[in-house]
Amino acid sequence: MPPPSDIVKVAIEWPGANAQLIEIDQKKPLSSIIREVCDGWSLSGSEQFALRYADGPQLYITEQTRGEIKNGTILRLAISPGRAARQLLERIQSHGIDARLEALKELAKLSADPTFAGEFINMEGIGTLGRLVETFSLCSFGEMLAFTLTAFLELMDHGIVSWDLISLSFIKQIAGYVNQPMVDVSILQRSLAILESMVLNSHSLYHRVAQEITVGQLIGHLQVSNQEIQTYAIALINALFLKAPEDRRQEMAGTLAQKHLRSIILNHVIRGNRPIKAEMAHQLYVLQVLTFNLLEERMMTKMDPSDQAQRDVIFELRRIAFDGDNDPSNAEKRKAMYTKDYKMLGFTNHVNPAVDFTQTPPGMLALDNMLYLAKLHQDTYVRIVLENSSREDKHECPFGRCAIELTRMLCEILQVGELPNEGCNDYHPMFFTHDRAWEEFFCVCIQLLNKTWKEMRATAEDFNKVMQVVREQITRALAMKPSSLDQLKSKLRSLSYSEILRLRQSERMTLSPPPPPLRERIQPEILELIKQQRLNRLCEGSCFRKLGNRRRQEKFWFCRLSLNHKVLHYGDLDESPQGEVPFEMLTDKIPVSDIKSVVTGKDCPHMKEKSALKQNKEVLELAFSILYDPDEALNFVAPNKYEYCIWTDGLCALLGREMGSDLTRSDLDTLISMEMKLRLLDLENITIPEAPPPVPKEPSTYNFTYNYG
């Protein structure tokens, strides 16, 4: 007979004594269990003790977390969090250097525990650490300072106290470590991390940090060989960028341009001799997004048709294209000539083309792009305009309309104006190769559009079709991650209109559904095959990233289904595995019979707890949770949509419920394979009429009638 679900068998250790093997009754108060353990070793004052995990982070066990204890867990009897906090607080204020150092080492380790952190903070521990930082000197107390900063950052990350309580003198001290030329790496890392947290968590502290930290000093940290320092430095630049007021962002962008941030990142980070780690890739992606977001103001600014300065830009486009310096003096003739020229330039409104720029997006950003092309790539601009304006076969490509719609499309593809997605690493190296990367990208794409228009022999009625093809060409090329604009041009040349048609046809052949009657016949078998595939993948297991308070410290965990489909095994990993993780390494498990339900998206417990910034659409679409007894949850964020489908469908199949996600490409490959098998079976039903007498030197003719039933 299996033991009751509220009884957990564990081992408890105590230094210098044999371990106790006991059964914990989860219905009994934790204090009673600790008293019984202390009595087993003849220890008095059980209220001064607590239980901690012996392995892993060694967290304290509380009434709120005791439900996480599993059978076979090894625990350790330790002094209570309050007593430990009091002792460490006394030791770090002692006069013995060695004693203080050991105490700070232990404090840095224990501060990750939320129970201990609460006790230490309640004893004014944060203020004590702040005073220690202000009194320590780098030359004499470097090692102690590193552990003090580690403990401070761990304690503040629990969100128990507000960052607004930090004193100005403390900020100056931390900023001083960043601004000094020669600082220990561990101290510099923690200082950059603390400053980033200050900026992200407090509006008032942003202004204080911005006054103390110079962009030049942060850029200097990008030229070191340590990628961790580079990552922390870019993260702080991104935080200052993200939290800066609207009027300050353009100014900051100008400063970064003067300091050659782009070229430094390109030469010392992207083209360095080290592979780009995940967190560095994320920070580069964030910087790319924030840089493109500077275009949002122009993108959402409508043109004022009565503004002469803005209209002069359109006059300049006309002048460059048609060299119209000698305009006729007669107003009527000049107006007629302008109307004709604006029509040849491809504007929708020939009389007043300023009206074309009143829709947002792309607003004035489209006019900026056109002027950049006309001035910086004048030969290309004139060639595109003149070769289309001289055509009389209705196949001319309207430059003005195309440039406006292309600008809108590029804003959508690069998500101009949207916040960065947490965990996304989708940065493009080519955007770091040019000071005017956005404008140059537009110039490459407008030439592509003109080329595709000619290849399609399009007319005005085909405008939307051409734009769809161009979007596909651009997105496919970006997916190849070109390292430079020249490489982008090369990839776009290979993605001609005929190649796009070939790719579409190939994908259509792969993904096209079978005829409806056949689909109805094979659907039950296909669904069963998919269920088995899903369950087999669950048995292989998957790695998931832990979403913690500090995203720079990557942590992973692995989950897989037992081969008999009765137990889910899971556990923490130090790094992402390269292959299958054996069951022995996964210390925790959940019986499938205990699972109540599977929820997704915003219904997940870990999504309800996330902040508004982190609750972006991408994370919500990949989140799911397993709810099990007693009112507990195992929370997931899938690495991609494919893994999300595998796990949610597999869990539904495991619970005997209907699968909810769309079929993946591999599923459809299976579907097509099954269709071909059934077609072979159907050959038995083919009716072959009697053939006519053979005619010499002519092949026989047969009429085949396929009977699919």
Buried (B, 14 or more C-beta within 10 A) or exposed (E): EEEEEEEBBBBBBBEEEEBBEBEBEBEEEBEEBBBBBBEBEEBEEBEBBBBBBBEEEBBBBEEEBBBEBEEEBEBBBBBBBBBBBBEBBEBBEEEEEEEBBBBBBBBBBBBBBBBBBBBBBEBEBBBBBBBBBEEBEBEEBBBBBBBBBBBBBBBBBBEBBEBEEBEEEBBBBBBEBBBEEEBBEBBBBBBBBBBBBBBBBBEEBBBBBBEBBBBEBBBBBBBBEBBBBBBBBBBBBBBBBBBBEEEBBEEBBEBBEEBEBBEBBBBBBBEBEEEBBBBBBBBBBBBBBBBBBBBBBBBBBEBBBEEEEBBEBBBBBBBBBBEBEEEEEEEEEEEEBBBEBBBBBBBEBBEBBBEBBEEBBBBBBBBBBBBBBBEEBEEBBBEBBBEBBEEEEEBBBBBBBBBBBBBBBBBEBBBBBBBBBBBBBBBBBBBBBBEEBBBBBBBBBBBBBBBBBBBBEBBEEBBEEBBEBBBBBBEBBBEBBBBBBEBBBEBBEEBBBEEBEEEEEEEEEEEEEBEEEBEEBBEEEBBEBBBEBBBEBBBEBBBBBBBEEEBBEBBBBBBBBBEEBEBBBBBBBEEEBEEEBEBEEBBBBBBBEBBBEBBBBEBBBBBEEBEEEBBBEEBBEBBBBBBBEEEBBBBBBBBEBBBBBBBBBBBBBBEEEEBEBEBBEEBBEBBBEBBEEBEEEBEEEEEEEEEEEEEEEEEEEEEEEEEEE
